[in-house]
Structure formats: C-alpha cells, structure tokens
Amino acid sequence: MGQEISVSYQAVKSKVYRLIDSLVEDAKTQDDVQESMKRWWKLVHPEDRPIARKYLLTVLAKSNATLEAICEGLTDLKDFEPQNLPRLHAFPEEPASQRMKASM
C-alpha cells in the first residue's frame, strides 16, 4: 500500500501556503509547484479525494480573494503607481449541485 497523507483542511492549507511561499521566495518555479501538486494529489487516497478537492478549492478561492483584496487596496493608494500589478483571474465558483458537503 502506498504512503497515506492527511487531507484535513489545515493540512491542505499548509501545503498550499508552503508552495505559495516557495514561489514567492524563488525556491521553486511555477512548473515545480505544479509538479508538487500533481505528486500530492496522487498520494491522496481515491476515497479521500472528494474532501481533498473541496478543501483545496476552498483554500485556493480564499487565497485568490486575499490577493485580489491586496491588489485592489494598492490601487486605491494615491502615492502607489499600479501600472504593473498583475491582473488576477477569477476563481470559478462551483455550482451548488456539484459542491460536496463535509464538516471542517
């Protein structure tokens, strides 16, 4: 049997934030981050994937909302030149019929 990993909300959030930090610190490239997430997903037991997916999408949506709030806050500053701020892509909401119910 393969290695099992935790799919708690906190574990998923920690994994995502570590990858974000490694990209910010130039310790990993975008390709490295993508490969890391692919390896992580393969370690999640198939029965645990629905909850892992829910937690992952929640963390990504909240992270994206945070980055968007930061960018929008910077553009409101009078002494900040926002010419080169990256445009964030909206993270698609899941239709209610596809959402998985689980307790966090």
Biopython code that builds the backbone (N, CA, C, O; Angstrom):
import numpy as np
from Bio.PDB.StructureBuilder import StructureBuilder

atoms = [
    (1, "MET", "N", (0.843, -1.174, 0.000)),
    (1, "MET", "CA", (0.000, 0.000, 0.000)),
    (1, "MET", "C", (0.888, 1.238, 0.000)),
    (1, "MET", "O", (1.940, 1.253, 0.639)),
    (2, "GLY", "N", (0.465, 2.268, -0.713)),
    (2, "GLY", "CA", (1.253, 3.481, -0.831)),
    (2, "GLY", "C", (1.193, 4.342, 0.414)),
    (2, "GLY", "O", (0.440, 4.075, 1.350)),
    (3, "GLN", "N", (1.986, 5.353, 0.397)),
    (3, "GLN", "CA", (2.044, 6.311, 1.503)),
    (3, "GLN", "C", (0.727, 7.070, 1.599)),
    (3, "GLN", "O", (0.198, 7.527, 0.586)),
    (4, "GLU", "N", (0.194, 7.206, 2.816)),
    (4, "GLU", "CA", (-1.033, 7.968, 3.010)),
    (4, "GLU", "C", (-0.681, 9.370, 3.476)),
    (4, "GLU", "O", (0.315, 9.570, 4.171)),
    (5, "ILE", "N", (-1.498, 10.336, 3.092)),
    (5, "ILE", "CA", (-1.282, 11.704, 3.537)),
    (5, "ILE", "C", (-2.558, 12.228, 4.165)),
    (5, "ILE", "O", (-3.650, 11.718, 3.911)),
    (6, "SER", "N", (-2.406, 13.236, 4.977)),
    (6, "SER", "CA", (-3.542, 13.845, 5.651)),
    (6, "SER", "C", (-4.292, 14.756, 4.691)),
    (6, "SER", "O", (-3.681, 15.487, 3.911)),
    (7, "VAL", "N", (-5.608, 14.709, 4.752)),
    (7, "VAL", "CA", (-6.413, 15.603, 3.928)),
    (7, "VAL", "C", (-7.285, 16.509, 4.794)),
    (7, "VAL", "O", (-8.361, 16.934, 4.375)),
    (8, "SER", "N", (-6.817, 16.795, 5.989)),
    (8, "SER", "CA", (-7.543, 17.746, 6.820)),
    (8, "SER", "C", (-7.449, 19.127, 6.171)),
    (8, "SER", "O", (-6.552, 19.402, 5.374)),
    (9, "TYR", "N", (-8.395, 19.979, 6.534)),
    (9, "TYR", "CA", (-8.382, 21.342, 5.993)),
    (9, "TYR", "C", (-7.046, 22.021, 6.310)),
    (9, "TYR", "O", (-6.449, 22.659, 5.442)),
    (10, "GLN", "N", (-6.583, 21.883, 7.547)),
    (10, "GLN", "CA", (-5.332, 22.518, 7.964)),
    (10, "GLN", "C", (-4.140, 21.984, 7.170)),
    (10, "GLN", "O", (-3.249, 22.750, 6.804)),
    (11, "ALA", "N", (-4.116, 20.686, 6.904)),
    (11, "ALA", "CA", (-3.011, 20.101, 6.139)),
    (11, "ALA", "C", (-2.999, 20.603, 4.699)),
    (11, "ALA", "O", (-1.938, 20.883, 4.143)),
    (12, "VAL", "N", (-4.180, 20.714, 4.100)),
    (12, "VAL", "CA", (-4.274, 21.212, 2.725)),
    (12, "VAL", "C", (-3.854, 22.673, 2.675)),
    (12, "VAL", "O", (-3.098, 23.076, 1.791)),
    (13, "LYS", "N", (-4.341, 23.464, 3.622)),
    (13, "LYS", "CA", (-3.978, 24.889, 3.673)),
    (13, "LYS", "C", (-2.471, 25.046, 3.838)),
    (13, "LYS", "O", (-1.854, 25.886, 3.182)),
    (14, "SER", "N", (-1.888, 24.251, 4.702)),
    (14, "SER", "CA", (-0.443, 24.311, 4.937)),
    (14, "SER", "C", (0.336, 23.971, 3.663)),
    (14, "SER", "O", (1.323, 24.631, 3.339)),
    (15, "LYS", "N", (-0.111, 22.945, 2.948)),
    (15, "LYS", "CA", (0.550, 22.545, 1.700)),
    (15, "LYS", "C", (0.510, 23.686, 0.685)),
    (15, "LYS", "O", (1.527, 24.020, 0.079)),
    (16, "VAL", "N", (-0.667, 24.281, 0.504)),
    (16, "VAL", "CA", (-0.822, 25.367, -0.462)),
    (16, "VAL", "C", (0.034, 26.562, -0.068)),
    (16, "VAL", "O", (0.727, 27.133, -0.911)),
    (17, "TYR", "N", (-0.006, 26.944, 1.202)),
    (17, "TYR", "CA", (0.746, 28.122, 1.642)),
    (17, "TYR", "C", (2.258, 27.902, 1.550)),
    (17, "TYR", "O", (2.999, 28.836, 1.244)),
    (18, "ARG", "N", (2.718, 26.684, 1.811)),
    (18, "ARG", "CA", (4.151, 26.393, 1.648)),
    (18, "ARG", "C", (4.565, 26.541, 0.183)),
    (18, "ARG", "O", (5.638, 27.063, -0.119)),
    (19, "LEU", "N", (3.703, 26.076, -0.722)),
    (19, "LEU", "CA", (4.020, 26.200, -2.146)),
    (19, "LEU", "C", (3.999, 27.655, -2.599)),
    (19, "LEU", "O", (4.853, 28.079, -3.378)),
    (20, "ILE", "N", (3.025, 28.418, -2.112)),
    (20, "ILE", "CA", (2.991, 29.849, -2.442)),
    (20, "ILE", "C", (4.263, 30.522, -1.946)),
    (20, "ILE", "O", (4.886, 31.293, -2.675)),
    (21, "ASP", "N", (4.647, 30.234, -0.716)),
    (21, "ASP", "CA", (5.849, 30.836, -0.146)),
    (21, "ASP", "C", (7.094, 30.449, -0.940)),
    (21, "ASP", "O", (7.959, 31.293, -1.178)),
    (22, "SER", "N", (7.195, 29.200, -1.348)),
    (22, "SER", "CA", (8.377, 28.774, -2.111)),
    (22, "SER", "C", (8.448, 29.472, -3.463)),
    (22, "SER", "O", (9.538, 29.728, -3.976)),
    (23, "LEU", "N", (7.296, 29.778, -4.039)),
    (23, "LEU", "CA", (7.278, 30.513, -5.302)),
    (23, "LEU", "C", (7.646, 31.977, -5.078)),
    (23, "LEU", "O", (8.401, 32.554, -5.862)),
    (24, "VAL", "N", (7.126, 32.572, -4.029)),
    (24, "VAL", "CA", (7.449, 33.970, -3.696)),
    (24, "VAL", "C", (8.937, 34.118, -3.406)),
    (24, "VAL", "O", (9.554, 35.106, -3.804)),
    (25, "GLU", "N", (9.511, 33.148, -2.719)),
    (25, "GLU", "CA", (10.933, 33.195, -2.347)),
    (25, "GLU", "C", (11.859, 32.709, -3.461)),
    (25, "GLU", "O", (13.070, 32.622, -3.260)),
    (26, "ASP", "N", (11.307, 32.392, -4.626)),
    (26, "ASP", "CA", (12.077, 31.875, -5.764)),
    (26, "ASP", "C", (12.780, 30.558, -5.464)),
    (26, "ASP", "O", (13.789, 30.232, -6.089)),
    (27, "ALA", "N", (12.254, 29.808, -4.518)),
    (27, "ALA", "CA", (12.812, 28.485, -4.227)),
    (27, "ALA", "C", (12.278, 27.447, -5.214)),
    (27, "ALA", "O", (12.910, 26.414, -5.434)),
    (28, "LYS", "N", (11.119, 27.722, -5.804)),
    (28, "LYS", "CA", (10.518, 26.843, -6.805)),
    (28, "LYS", "C", (10.009, 27.679, -7.961)),
    (28, "LYS", "O", (9.719, 28.867, -7.821)),
    (29, "THR", "N", (9.908, 27.023, -9.111)),
    (29, "THR", "CA", (9.308, 27.656, -10.284)),
    (29, "THR", "C", (7.826, 27.281, -10.331)),
    (29, "THR", "O", (7.367, 26.443, -9.555)),
    (30, "GLN", "N", (7.090, 27.900, -11.238)),
    (30, "GLN", "CA", (5.685, 27.528, -11.408)),
    (30, "GLN", "C", (5.557, 26.062, -11.805)),
    (30, "GLN", "O", (4.649, 25.370, -11.343)),
    (31, "ASP", "N", (6.459, 25.586, -12.658)),
    (31, "ASP", "CA", (6.437, 24.172, -13.047)),
    (31, "ASP", "C", (6.686, 23.266, -11.842)),
    (31, "ASP", "O", (6.046, 22.223, -11.709)),
    (32, "ASP", "N", (7.613, 23.660, -10.961)),
    (32, "ASP", "CA", (7.886, 22.879, -9.749)),
    (32, "ASP", "C", (6.639, 22.787, -8.873)),
    (32, "ASP", "O", (6.319, 21.726, -8.338)),
    (33, "VAL", "N", (5.947, 23.905, -8.735)),
    (33, "VAL", "CA", (4.738, 23.948, -7.913)),
    (33, "VAL", "C", (3.670, 23.041, -8.520)),
    (33, "VAL", "O", (3.012, 22.290, -7.800)),
    (34, "GLN", "N", (3.498, 23.107, -9.828)),
    (34, "GLN", "CA", (2.507, 22.256, -10.487)),
    (34, "GLN", "C", (2.835, 20.780, -10.306)),
    (34, "GLN", "O", (1.947, 19.972, -10.034)),
    (35, "GLU", "N", (4.104, 20.431, -10.456)),
    (35, "GLU", "CA", (4.515, 19.034, -10.273)),
    (35, "GLU", "C", (4.311, 18.583, -8.823)),
    (35, "GLU", "O", (3.899, 17.451, -8.571)),
    (36, "SER", "N", (4.598, 19.462, -7.892)),
    (36, "SER", "CA", (4.402, 19.142, -6.484)),
    (36, "SER", "C", (2.934, 18.844, -6.194)),
    (36, "SER", "O", (2.619, 17.894, -5.477)),
    (37, "MET", "N", (2.038, 19.658, -6.752)),
    (37, "MET", "CA", (0.609, 19.426, -6.535)),
    (37, "MET", "C", (0.156, 18.130, -7.195)),
    (37, "MET", "O", (-0.689, 17.423, -6.646)),
    (38, "LYS", "N", (0.694, 17.811, -8.344)),
    (38, "LYS", "CA", (0.353, 16.541, -9.008)),
    (38, "LYS", "C", (0.803, 15.355, -8.168)),
    (38, "LYS", "O", (0.066, 14.382, -8.009)),
    (39, "ARG", "N", (2.024, 15.441, -7.629)),
    (39, "ARG", "CA", (2.522, 14.352, -6.766)),
    (39, "ARG", "C", (1.657, 14.223, -5.525)),
    (39, "ARG", "O", (1.306, 13.116, -5.115)),
    (40, "TRP", "N", (1.307, 15.376, -4.917)),
    (40, "TRP", "CA", (0.463, 15.369, -3.722)),
    (40, "TRP", "C", (-0.879, 14.706, -4.027)),
    (40, "TRP", "O", (-1.341, 13.862, -3.260)),
    (41, "TRP", "N", (-1.499, 15.078, -5.129)),
    (41, "TRP", "CA", (-2.809, 14.535, -5.477)),
    (41, "TRP", "C", (-2.754, 13.022, -5.645)),
    (41, "TRP", "O", (-3.675, 12.313, -5.240)),
    (42, "LYS", "N", (-1.675, 12.530, -6.241)),
    (42, "LYS", "CA", (-1.538, 11.082, -6.428)),
    (42, "LYS", "C", (-1.411, 10.346, -5.099)),
    (42, "LYS", "O", (-1.731, 9.160, -5.014)),
    (43, "LEU", "N", (-0.944, 11.045, -4.055)),
    (43, "LEU", "CA", (-0.812, 10.424, -2.737)),
    (43, "LEU", "C", (-2.125, 10.404, -1.956)),
    (43, "LEU", "O", (-2.249, 9.684, -0.965)),
    (44, "VAL", "N", (-3.090, 11.183, -2.397)),
    (44, "VAL", "CA", (-4.389, 11.204, -1.726)),
    (44, "VAL", "C", (-5.159, 9.954, -2.135)),
    (44, "VAL", "O", (-5.320, 9.668, -3.322)),
    (45, "HIS", "N", (-5.631, 9.218, -1.134)),
    (45, "HIS", "CA", (-6.405, 8.007, -1.404)),
    (45, "HIS", "C", (-7.642, 8.379, -2.217)),
    (45, "HIS", "O", (-8.288, 9.384, -1.920)),
    (46, "PRO", "N", (-7.985, 7.590, -3.235)),
    (46, "PRO", "CA", (-9.149, 7.921, -4.070)),
    (46, "PRO", "C", (-10.436, 8.194, -3.283)),
    (46, "PRO", "O", (-11.240, 9.031, -3.695)),
    (47, "GLU", "N", (-10.637, 7.518, -2.183)),
    (47, "GLU", "CA", (-11.837, 7.753, -1.376)),
    (47, "GLU", "C", (-11.792, 9.098, -0.656)),
    (47, "GLU", "O", (-12.833, 9.647, -0.296)),
    (48, "ASP", "N", (-10.588, 9.630, -0.446)),
    (48, "ASP", "CA", (-10.421, 10.912, 0.236)),
    (48, "ASP", "C", (-10.392, 12.098, -0.735)),
    (48, "ASP", "O", (-10.392, 13.251, -0.305)),
    (49, "ARG", "N", (-10.368, 11.823, -2.018)),
    (49, "ARG", "CA", (-10.222, 12.906, -2.999)),
    (49, "ARG", "C", (-11.380, 13.900, -3.027)),
    (49, "ARG", "O", (-11.136, 15.091, -3.221)),
    (50, "PRO", "N", (-12.624, 13.470, -2.842)),
    (50, "PRO", "CA", (-13.696, 14.479, -2.840)),
    (50, "PRO", "C", (-13.509, 15.538, -1.742)),
    (50, "PRO", "O", (-13.694, 16.728, -1.996)),
    (51, "ILE", "N", (-13.145, 15.115, -0.537)),
    (51, "ILE", "CA", (-12.951, 16.080, 0.542)),
    (51, "ILE", "C", (-11.662, 16.874, 0.313)),
    (51, "ILE", "O", (-11.611, 18.067, 0.610)),
    (52, "ALA", "N", (-10.628, 16.223, -0.209)),
    (52, "ALA", "CA", (-9.378, 16.926, -0.518)),
    (52, "ALA", "C", (-9.641, 18.000, -1.576)),
    (52, "ALA", "O", (-9.109, 19.107, -1.492)),
    (53, "ARG", "N", (-10.456, 17.666, -2.560)),
    (53, "ARG", "CA", (-10.808, 18.624, -3.612)),
    (53, "ARG", "C", (-11.557, 19.811, -3.019)),
    (53, "ARG", "O", (-11.268, 20.963, -3.342)),
    (54, "LYS", "N", (-12.523, 19.518, -2.149)),
    (54, "LYS", "CA", (-13.289, 20.591, -1.521)),
    (54, "LYS", "C", (-12.375, 21.519, -0.723)),
    (54, "LYS", "O", (-12.462, 22.740, -0.853)),
    (55, "TYR", "N", (-11.502, 20.943, 0.098)),
    (55, "TYR", "CA", (-10.588, 21.747, 0.903)),
    (55, "TYR", "C", (-9.646, 22.550, 0.018)),
    (55, "TYR", "O", (-9.399, 23.728, 0.278)),
    (56, "LEU", "N", (-9.117, 21.917, -1.027)),
    (56, "LEU", "CA", (-8.180, 22.594, -1.925)),
    (56, "LEU", "C", (-8.857, 23.772, -2.632)),
    (56, "LEU", "O", (-8.289, 24.862, -2.699)),
    (57, "LEU", "N", (-10.048, 23.561, -3.149)),
    (57, "LEU", "CA", (-10.759, 24.644, -3.830)),
    (57, "LEU", "C", (-11.099, 25.776, -2.866)),
    (57, "LEU", "O", (-11.065, 26.945, -3.249)),
    (58, "THR", "N", (-11.425, 25.442, -1.628)),
    (58, "THR", "CA", (-11.720, 26.467, -0.629)),
    (58, "THR", "C", (-10.481, 27.307, -0.333)),
    (58, "THR", "O", (-10.552, 28.535, -0.307)),
    (59, "VAL", "N", (-9.357, 26.650, -0.113)),
    (59, "VAL", "CA", (-8.106, 27.363, 0.183)),
    (59, "VAL", "C", (-7.684, 28.224, -1.004)),
    (59, "VAL", "O", (-7.264, 29.366, -0.819)),
    (60, "LEU", "N", (-7.791, 27.694, -2.211)),
    (60, "LEU", "CA", (-7.417, 28.473, -3.399)),
    (60, "LEU", "C", (-8.331, 29.678, -3.591)),
    (60, "LEU", "O", (-7.861, 30.760, -3.945)),
    (61, "ALA", "N", (-9.618, 29.504, -3.364)),
    (61, "ALA", "CA", (-10.553, 30.622, -3.512)),
    (61, "ALA", "C", (-10.261, 31.713, -2.482)),
    (61, "ALA", "O", (-10.277, 32.898, -2.814)),
    (62, "LYS", "N", (-9.995, 31.318, -1.235)),
    (62, "LYS", "CA", (-9.696, 32.307, -0.191)),
    (62, "LYS", "C", (-8.356, 32.986, -0.447)),
    (62, "LYS", "O", (-8.211, 34.184, -0.207)),
    (63, "SER", "N", (-7.385, 32.235, -0.926)),
    (63, "SER", "CA", (-6.077, 32.812, -1.243)),
    (63, "SER", "C", (-6.202, 33.815, -2.380)),
    (63, "SER", "O", (-5.617, 34.897, -2.334)),
    (64, "ASN", "N", (-6.966, 33.448, -3.397)),
    (64, "ASN", "CA", (-7.169, 34.339, -4.533)),
    (64, "ASN", "C", (-7.898, 35.609, -4.095)),
    (64, "ASN", "O", (-7.549, 36.706, -4.533)),
    (65, "ALA", "N", (-8.904, 35.466, -3.237)),
    (65, "ALA", "CA", (-9.641, 36.636, -2.743)),
    (65, "ALA", "C", (-8.724, 37.556, -1.945)),
    (65, "ALA", "O", (-8.851, 38.778, -2.017)),
    (66, "THR", "N", (-7.805, 36.972, -1.189)),
    (66, "THR", "CA", (-6.854, 37.768, -0.413)),
    (66, "THR", "C", (-5.924, 38.554, -1.330)),
    (66, "THR", "O", (-5.693, 39.743, -1.112)),
    (67, "LEU", "N", (-5.394, 37.898, -2.345)),
    (67, "LEU", "CA", (-4.513, 38.583, -3.301)),
    (67, "LEU", "C", (-5.259, 39.685, -4.042)),
    (67, "LEU", "O", (-4.709, 40.759, -4.285)),
    (68, "GLU", "N", (-6.502, 39.421, -4.396)),
    (68, "GLU", "CA", (-7.306, 40.438, -5.077)),
    (68, "GLU", "C", (-7.541, 41.637, -4.161)),
    (68, "GLU", "O", (-7.475, 42.781, -4.613)),
    (69, "ALA", "N", (-7.814, 41.386, -2.873)),
    (69, "ALA", "CA", (-8.028, 42.480, -1.920)),
    (69, "ALA", "C", (-6.757, 43.323, -1.771)),
    (69, "ALA", "O", (-6.828, 44.548, -1.682)),
    (70, "ILE", "N", (-5.611, 42.667, -1.744)),
    (70, "ILE", "CA", (-4.342, 43.390, -1.640)),
    (70, "ILE", "C", (-4.147, 44.274, -2.872)),
    (70, "ILE", "O", (-3.825, 45.456, -2.749)),
    (71, "CYS", "N", (-4.342, 43.699, -4.056)),
    (71, "CYS", "CA", (-4.165, 44.475, -5.297)),
    (71, "CYS", "C", (-5.133, 45.642, -5.358)),
    (71, "CYS", "O", (-4.743, 46.750, -5.727)),
    (72, "GLU", "N", (-6.388, 45.410, -5.001)),
    (72, "GLU", "CA", (-7.372, 46.487, -5.036)),
    (72, "GLU", "C", (-7.036, 47.569, -4.012)),
    (72, "GLU", "O", (-7.224, 48.757, -4.274)),
    (73, "GLY", "N", (-6.542, 47.159, -2.855)),
    (73, "GLY", "CA", (-6.148, 48.139, -1.850)),
    (73, "GLY", "C", (-4.997, 48.997, -2.314)),
    (73, "GLY", "O", (-4.958, 50.194, -2.028)),
    (74, "LEU", "N", (-4.062, 48.405, -3.025)),
    (74, "LEU", "CA", (-2.921, 49.164, -3.534)),
    (74, "LEU", "C", (-3.343, 50.162, -4.602)),
    (74, "LEU", "O", (-2.807, 51.268, -4.669)),
    (75, "THR", "N", (-4.294, 49.779, -5.429)),
    (75, "THR", "CA", (-4.724, 50.697, -6.486)),
    (75, "THR", "C", (-5.466, 51.898, -5.919)),
    (75, "THR", "O", (-5.569, 52.926, -6.587)),
    (76, "ASP", "N", (-5.987, 51.789, -4.698)),
    (76, "ASP", "CA", (-6.685, 52.909, -4.058)),
    (76, "ASP", "C", (-5.724, 53.931, -3.449)),
    (76, "ASP", "O", (-6.133, 55.044, -3.118)),
    (77, "LEU", "N", (-4.455, 53.560, -3.302)),
    (77, "LEU", "CA", (-3.482, 54.477, -2.716)),
    (77, "LEU", "C", (-3.103, 55.563, -3.719)),
    (77, "LEU", "O", (-2.862, 55.279, -4.892)),
    (78, "LYS", "N", (-3.054, 56.794, -3.254)),
    (78, "LYS", "CA", (-2.739, 57.911, -4.149)),
    (78, "LYS", "C", (-1.267, 57.930, -4.553)),
    (78, "LYS", "O", (-0.935, 58.374, -5.652)),
    (79, "ASP", "N", (-0.386, 57.455, -3.681)),
    (79, "ASP", "CA", (1.037, 57.520, -3.989)),
    (79, "ASP", "C", (1.596, 56.177, -4.475)),
    (79, "ASP", "O", (2.807, 55.956, -4.434)),
    (80, "PHE", "N", (0.724, 55.295, -4.930)),
    (80, "PHE", "CA", (1.155, 53.995, -5.449)),
    (80, "PHE", "C", (0.810, 53.922, -6.925)),
    (80, "PHE", "O", (-0.338, 54.129, -7.317)),
    (81, "GLU", "N", (1.810, 53.627, -7.738)),
    (81, "GLU", "CA", (1.611, 53.522, -9.185)),
    (81, "GLU", "C", (1.291, 52.063, -9.540)),
    (81, "GLU", "O", (2.199, 51.232, -9.549)),
    (82, "PRO", "N", (0.039, 51.733, -9.828)),
    (82, "PRO", "CA", (-0.340, 50.334, -10.052)),
    (82, "PRO", "C", (-0.184, 49.838, -11.489)),
    (82, "PRO", "O", (-0.825, 48.856, -11.864)),
    (83, "GLN", "N", (0.652, 50.491, -12.306)),
    (83, "GLN", "CA", (0.728, 50.122, -13.717)),
    (83, "GLN", "C", (1.076, 48.652, -13.935)),
    (83, "GLN", "O", (0.558, 48.030, -14.863)),
    (84, "ASN", "N", (1.935, 48.095, -13.107)),
    (84, "ASN", "CA", (2.423, 46.747, -13.364)),
    (84, "ASN", "C", (1.814, 45.681, -12.450)),
    (84, "ASN", "O", (2.328, 44.565, -12.373)),
    (85, "LEU", "N", (0.735, 46.013, -11.768)),
    (85, "LEU", "CA", (0.088, 44.997, -10.948)),
    (85, "LEU", "C", (-0.521, 43.928, -11.848)),
    (85, "LEU", "O", (-1.207, 44.245, -12.819)),
    (86, "PRO", "N", (-0.271, 42.667, -11.524)),
    (86, "PRO", "CA", (-0.847, 41.607, -12.361)),
    (86, "PRO", "C", (-2.363, 41.575, -12.221)),
    (86, "PRO", "O", (-2.909, 41.870, -11.158)),
    (87, "ARG", "N", (-3.016, 41.220, -13.283)),
    (87, "ARG", "CA", (-4.477, 41.074, -13.269)),
    (87, "ARG", "C", (-4.781, 39.659, -12.800)),
    (87, "ARG", "O", (-4.334, 38.693, -13.418)),
    (88, "LEU", "N", (-5.530, 39.530, -11.726)),
    (88, "LEU", "CA", (-5.882, 38.213, -11.205)),
    (88, "LEU", "C", (-7.069, 37.648, -11.957)),
    (88, "LEU", "O", (-7.992, 38.372, -12.330)),
    (89, "HIS", "N", (-7.031, 36.360, -12.173)),
    (89, "HIS", "CA", (-8.143, 35.681, -12.825)),
    (89, "HIS", "C", (-9.127, 35.229, -11.763)),
    (89, "HIS", "O", (-8.725, 34.746, -10.705)),
    (90, "ALA", "N", (-10.375, 35.381, -12.032)),
    (90, "ALA", "CA", (-11.396, 34.951, -11.077)),
    (90, "ALA", "C", (-11.346, 33.444, -10.924)),
    (90, "ALA", "O", (-11.181, 32.710, -11.899)),
    (91, "PHE", "N", (-11.491, 32.997, -9.697)),
    (91, "PHE", "CA", (-11.539, 31.570, -9.421)),
    (91, "PHE", "C", (-12.983, 31.137, -9.557)),
    (91, "PHE", "O", (-13.835, 31.638, -8.823)),
    (92, "PRO", "N", (-13.291, 30.233, -10.461)),
    (92, "PRO", "CA", (-14.694, 29.897, -10.719)),
    (92, "PRO", "C", (-15.358, 29.265, -9.503)),
    (92, "PRO", "O", (-14.777, 28.426, -8.815)),
    (93, "GLU", "N", (-16.571, 29.687, -9.264)),
    (93, "GLU", "CA", (-17.377, 29.102, -8.196)),
    (93, "GLU", "C", (-17.929, 27.777, -8.688)),
    (93, "GLU", "O", (-18.270, 27.636, -9.863)),
    (94, "GLU", "N", (-18.017, 26.814, -7.794)),
    (94, "GLU", "CA", (-18.631, 25.548, -8.134)),
    (94, "GLU", "C", (-20.142, 25.699, -8.112)),
    (94, "GLU", "O", (-20.682, 26.334, -7.207)),
    (95, "PRO", "N", (-20.826, 25.137, -9.075)),
    (95, "PRO", "CA", (-22.282, 25.150, -8.996)),
    (95, "PRO", "C", (-22.735, 24.410, -7.733)),
    (95, "PRO", "O", (-22.117, 23.429, -7.322)),
    (96, "ALA", "N", (-23.807, 24.888, -7.136)),
    (96, "ALA", "CA", (-24.306, 24.296, -5.889)),
    (96, "ALA", "C", (-24.543, 22.794, -6.037)),
    (96, "ALA", "O", (-24.373, 22.041, -5.078)),
    (97, "SER", "N", (-24.932, 22.363, -7.219)),
    (97, "SER", "CA", (-25.221, 20.939, -7.412)),
    (97, "SER", "C", (-23.974, 20.071, -7.370)),
    (97, "SER", "O", (-24.072, 18.856, -7.201)),
    (98, "GLN", "N", (-22.772, 20.694, -7.525)),
    (98, "GLN", "CA", (-21.532, 19.924, -7.538)),
    (98, "GLN", "C", (-20.754, 20.021, -6.231)),
    (98, "GLN", "O", (-19.738, 19.346, -6.066)),
    (99, "ARG", "N", (-21.219, 20.850, -5.303)),
    (99, "ARG", "CA", (-20.494, 21.017, -4.053)),
    (99, "ARG", "C", (-20.639, 19.783, -3.188)),
    (99, "ARG", "O", (-21.706, 19.172, -3.115)),
    (100, "MET", "N", (-19.560, 19.433, -2.544)),
    (100, "MET", "CA", (-19.557, 18.295, -1.633)),
    (100, "MET", "C", (-19.796, 18.808, -0.226)),
    (100, "MET", "O", (-19.198, 19.809, 0.166)),
    (101, "LYS", "N", (-20.644, 18.159, 0.538)),
    (101, "LYS", "CA", (-20.868, 18.556, 1.917)),
    (101, "LYS", "C", (-19.913, 17.780, 2.798)),
    (101, "LYS", "O", (-19.785, 16.561, 2.684)),
    (102, "ALA", "N", (-19.249, 18.502, 3.671)),
    (102, "ALA", "CA", (-18.347, 17.864, 4.615)),
    (102, "ALA", "C", (-18.135, 18.821, 5.767)),
    (102, "ALA", "O", (-18.168, 20.040, 5.601)),
    (103, "SER", "N", (-17.920, 18.257, 6.919)),
    (103, "SER", "CA", (-17.649, 19.122, 8.079)),
    (103, "SER", "C", (-16.165, 19.429, 8.124)),
    (103, "SER", "O", (-15.323, 18.579, 7.839)),
    (104, "MET", "N", (-15.868, 20.668, 8.491)),
    (104, "MET", "CA", (-14.448, 21.055, 8.590)),
    (104, "MET", "C", (-14.066, 20.965, 10.002)),
    (104, "MET", "O", (-12.917, 21.240, 10.349)),
]
sb = StructureBuilder()
sb.init_structure("model")
sb.init_model(0)
sb.init_chain("A")
sb.init_seg("    ")
for serial, (resi, resn, name, xyz) in enumerate(atoms, 1):
    if name == "N":
        sb.init_residue(resn, " ", resi, " ")
    sb.init_atom(name, np.array(xyz, "f"), 0.0, 1.0, " ", f" {name:<3s}", serial, name[0])
structure = sb.get_structure()
